[in-house]
Amino acid sequence: IEESVRRIRSIALVHETLSRKDGDEVDFGEIVRPLVRMVEEGLTSPDRPVQFTITGDAGNLPSPAATSLAVVLTELLQNVVDHAYPTGTLDPGASARVGIELGHGAGLLHVAVVDDGVGIRPEFDPEQTSSLGLSIVRGLVAELDGTITFAPASSDPAVGQRPGTRVELSIPVVRAPEPDATDSTSGPLPSL
């Protein structure tokens, strides 16, 4: 039930943000911060601390894409908290570190969730897993015509750190065309 509530709250965050704006686009950065707070409040605890950081800028997204992406991000963050740090992974007093990286350009939105946890199990296949959360993620990313990749976060395990996991999303972003200055339908109506 708690997972379903988080999914619904992530959708509600987008709609709440849209209600304060003109138009049907939303700055996705304004969605990410409350989503992270929601995950912190619902899934972390003093005996299971997680330090989240957000870097970059996602830019504006049409509301349907922002809604789907909010659910995807919520699922990915929940997976990190649930699976990246099994009991005994962290030293006493240490915090898990999870980064959310945002970027956009050339018609693509890039989102990465990077953790310093135990890494991907060798038998893990994101395309074949039957978990509801990853099934939702795969379905929404496909609906957005995007791609998702899972890879180790650290390429050098000799450093002594855990390998971690890097999940990257690339989503094509189609924005509404800007009104043309020569468009006769914009501007004041002619007087009669």
N, C-alpha and C positions, 0 to 999 in steps of 0.2 A: 504494500500500500504506500509506504514511504517513497519508493521509487516512482510510482505513478504520480504522487503528489509533487515531487520535484519536476517531473516532466511538465505537468500542468502549470506549475509556478514559472517555469522557464518560458512557456508560451505567454503567460500573463505578463511577464516583464516586458516583452516586446510590445504588447498591446497597450500597456500602461505608458511606455515611453512614447508610442505613437500618439496617444491621446493628448500629449502635451505639445505636439508638433503640428505644423501645417504640412500637408502633403502625405504621401504614402511611403516615404523613405525614412530610414532611421540610421543614426550613427551607431554602428555595431559596437564601438568601444563603450558607448553608454549602456549597452546590454551586458557586456562581458563583466564589468566590475560587480554589478549586483548578482550575476550568476555565480561568480567566485565566492562572494559573501554567503550566498545561499548554501553552497557546497561546504564552506568552512563551518557554518552554523549547524548544518545537518549531519555531517559525516566525520568531522575531526573532533578531537577531545584532547585534554591535557596529557593523557597517556598515549595519544596517537597524534602528535602535532604535525601539521603540514604548513609549510611556508610557500604561499603562492606569489608569483610575480607576473605582471603583465607588461609586455613591451610592444612597441610599434603602434600602428594605426590601421584600422580596417576600412575606414571611410564609410560612406553611406551605402545602405543596401535597401532594395525594395522590401516591403514588409513581409511578403511570403517567404523570401529567401532568408531574412533575418529570423523569422519564427522557426523555420526548419533548422537553421544553423545553431540557434540557441538550444534546441533540444539535443542536437548532435554534440555540442560542447558540454552540456550537462552530463550526457552519457559518458563521454570520454573522461571527464574529471572524476566522475563516480567510479569508473573502472580503475583509474589510477589509485584512488584512495582505498578501494576494496582489494586490489590485487598486487600493486607494485611494492608494498611494504609488509610482507608477512611477519608474524611475531618473530622477534629476534633479529630483524634486519637492521634496525637502527640502534646505535649505541645509546645508553641511558642519557637523557637530557638532550639528545640530538633531534632535529626536526627534518622531516622529509622536505625536499625541495621540488616544486613543480612550477614550470614556466609556461606561460601562454604567450606565444609570439604571433603578432598580427602584422600583415602587410598587404599591400594591393598595388597593382599596376598592370598595364597592358591588358586590361579587361579581366584580370583574375584577382580573386581574393585568396590570400594564403593564411592559413591558421595552423599553428603547430602547438601540440601539447607535449612538453618534454619533462620527464621525471628522472630522478636519480635512484630509482628503485632496482629491483632484482633483474629486470630485463625480461625479454620475451622467452618463454619456454620453447625449447626446440620443437616440440610437437604442436605448438600453437599455429593454426592456420586461420587468419581472420576471415577468409572466404568460406570456410567450412564450419566455423563455430556455431553452435546452436543457441548461444545465449541471447536472450531477448534484447538486451541493451545493444549488442553489436549488430543484431539483425535490424534494429531500428536505425542505427547509424548507417549501415550499408544501404538500406532502402532510401533514406533521406538524401544521402550523398548522391546516389544514382538519380534520384528525382531532380536534383539540382544540376545534373550533368557534370558532376565533379569527380575527383579522384581522391583516394585515401591510401596512404602507405604507412606501414609499421616497420620500424627499424631500430637497431640499438642506438641509444643516444650517444654513447661513448665509443669511439673507434679504437681506443687503446686500452684494453683491459689491464695492461701491465702497470698502469698508473696507480692501481690499488683501489680505485673507486668502483662502485657497482656499475654495471653496464647501462642501466636505465633503459628507457624506451622513448622513442620519438615518433609521434603520430602526426603526419602531415596531411592537411586537406588543401586542395586547390579547387576553387569553385569559380566558374565563369560568371561574371557579373554583368547583367544587361540593365542599364539604367534608362530611365525615361529620357527621351530627347529634350534638350533645352529648348524653350520657345525661341523661335526665330524672330529677330528684330524686324524683319520685313513681313512677318505674318500678319495678314489683314484681320485675322480674328482676335488678335490680342490688342490691348489698349482700350481706351474709352470708346464707347459707341458713338457713331456720328449723330449729330443733332438732326432732327427732322424739320 
